[in-house]
Amino acid sequence: MKKINLLKIFLLTLILVAPLTQTLVVLDAQEDTLPVVDTVIFKSLDQALAAQAMIAGDIDMYIFMLAPNHVEQLVGDPDYALYHAPAGVDGLMINPAPSTDTEFNPFSIKEVRFAINYLINREWIANQVYQGGAVPMYTHQSSYNPDFVTIYDIVAKYEFGYDLTKASALIDPALTAAGCTMQDGKWYYGDDPVTLRFIIRTERFDFFRDKR
């Protein structure tokens, strides 16, 4: 996709997964026998140091996201209890700005955008990247949201999942109708290959914390 006038950029969000294991409340397992506290002290702590801070006794409770490899440091330890809860959402933001005569944007085509639902292997991301600590998510509401029952039948009829055949059935006729041609396994618009450009952002938790 070639450069597009910034004034024409719009973004659509494609939900991928809802992390679960990544968010944990870590408490002393003896909490039922502890007295009521008189004072609660809040500390600012780097996410990557949270598990070690618990082990070292620097903090008694942590209520925020933890990466799966940090969770492993606490799993099975009788001194801690781990509580799983929905932590957030990982997704793609897609630019559907209209194409021009010289600049082709495949995501300006609704069928191509919709086909991404079948191109992304959400199950692999949830099980491999998050080590089983996430669930596939196909709408703005996850299956853990009580209101999901109101849209379940709509989501179910599309049979979302990793399916390259379904994706091709949507993409191929849509790109062909837009004037693209397949050459040696690649799509071209005129003499130029259809190209996608990505901006990959790393979450800045320290930024959000400092802005509170």
N, C-alpha and C positions, 0 to 999 in steps of 0.2 A: 504494500500500500504506500503510495507516494505521499509527499507532504501535502497536508490539507490546511487550508486557511483556518487559523485558530478560532476565528469568529464562528466557524461552522462546526466546531467540535462539541458533540454531546456524548454522554456516557450512559451506557446501560450496564447493569450489574448482572453477571451470571454467577449464581451461588454454586459453590463446589461442595464444601463440607462444613459441618458444625463440629468443631473440636469439643471433646468431652473431658478426656483424661487431662488435658492441658490445664484445666482449672481445678484447683483442689483447695479444700480447707484442711489444714493440718493441725491437729490438736493433740495434746497429751492424752493417751488412752485412759488415764486415770481420772478423767475430768469429772466423773460422777462422784468421786470421793473428795474433791477439792473444795475448800471453803469459798464463799462468795468473795470476789476481789473488791477492794476499796478503790483501786486506781487502775486505769487502763492507759498504757503508754503506746502511742503510735510512732512508728519509725519508718523512714524512707529507706528502701532496700532494693538493690539491683536484683532483678528477677533471677539472674544466673547464680546468685549467691544464696537464694532463699533456702534451699534444701540444706546446705552446709550450715547456715545460720541456725536452723532448727536443731541439727545434730550437735552443734557447739553450745546450744542453750542460750544463744543471743536473743532469740525470739521464741514466743510460746504459741503463736498462731500466725498463719500466712493465708491470706484470702486474695489470691490472684492467680494468674496463669503460671503453670510450670511446664517445661518441655518434658517429653516422655523420658529422656535419659536422666533427667533430674528426679523424676518420680521413682525411677528404679532404685535410687539411693534410700528411699523410705519404705518401699513396698516390703511387707513381711516383717518389719520391725515392730514388735509388740508395744513399743513406747509411743507409737503414732497411729492415728486413725486418718484414713484418706477418704474424703467425700467427693464423689464425682458429680459434676454439674455442667450444663452447657456453658461454654466459655466464650464463644464468639463465632465468627464466620470467616471463612476464607473464600474468595471468589475472584472472578475476572471482571474487569470493567471494559466494555466493548464500545468502540467509537462507531456509531452508525451514520456519520456525516455523509451527505450525498456525494456521489462521484461526479467528476466533471469530464469533459471531453478528453483531457490529458491525464487525469488523476483518477485511478480506479480504486474504490474501496469496497471489497467484497462484503464487508459488514453493513453496508448500506442496504443490502438485500435481506429481507426478513427471513426467508427460508435458510439462508446461510447462517444467520445468527441463531436460529432455532436448532439447526443441525449440530451446533457446538454441544448441545445437551447429550448427544450420542458420541461425540468425539473425545470427551473427557472421561477418563476412567476414575470416577469418584471412589469406587470401592478400593482400588489400589492405593489411592492417596490416604484414605482413612486407615487402611490396614498396614501399609508399609511405612509411609511418612510419619503418621501419628501412632504407629504400632498398636492399632486397634482402639485408639483413644479418640475416635471421631466417627461420625455417621454421615453418609451421603445426604446432601440437601439439594432439593430441586426447585424450591420456591423461597420466597422471603420468610416463610414459616417452616420451621423444622418439624419433624415428626414428634418431637418432644413438646411442642407447643399445644396447649389444650385446644386452640382454635383450628388446629390442622384437620380435625375431623370435618370441618365445614368445606374443605377443598380437596379432601382425599380422593373423592371419585373423579375429579377433574384431572388431578395429577396421575392417577392410576391408568387412565385411558390412553395416555401417551406412552406408557411402558418405557420410561426413561431408564437408561443404563448404557454401558459401553457397547456400542454396536456400530461398527464401521459401515456395514451394509446399509443401515437406515440413514446414516449420515450422508453417504454417497448418493442415495436415492433423492435426497433433498438438495444437495449441493450441485451435483452434475447438471440437472436441467436448469437450475437457477442461473448458474454461471454461463451456461451455453446461451440462454435467452438474453443475457446481458452482453453478449458479443465476445465472450472468452472462448478459447480453444485449448484443447489438451494436446500437449506436445511432449513426447518422451516422458510421460508420467507427471508432467507439471502443467499447471494452468497458466495461460498467457492472455494478456489483454493487449491486442495489437502485437507489437514486437517485444513488449516488456513482460517479464514473468510477474504473476500476481504475488506480491510480497506483503508479509505481515511484519509490523514493527512493534516491539514490546517495551514497556517501561515496567521493570520489576522493582517494587518498593519493599524495603525491609522495615518492619514496624518499629517505630521509635517510642517505646514505652516510657523512656526517661523524659521525652518531650511532653507527652500527655500528663505525666506526673507533675512536671514543673509548672504546667499551665493551670493546675487546679486551684 
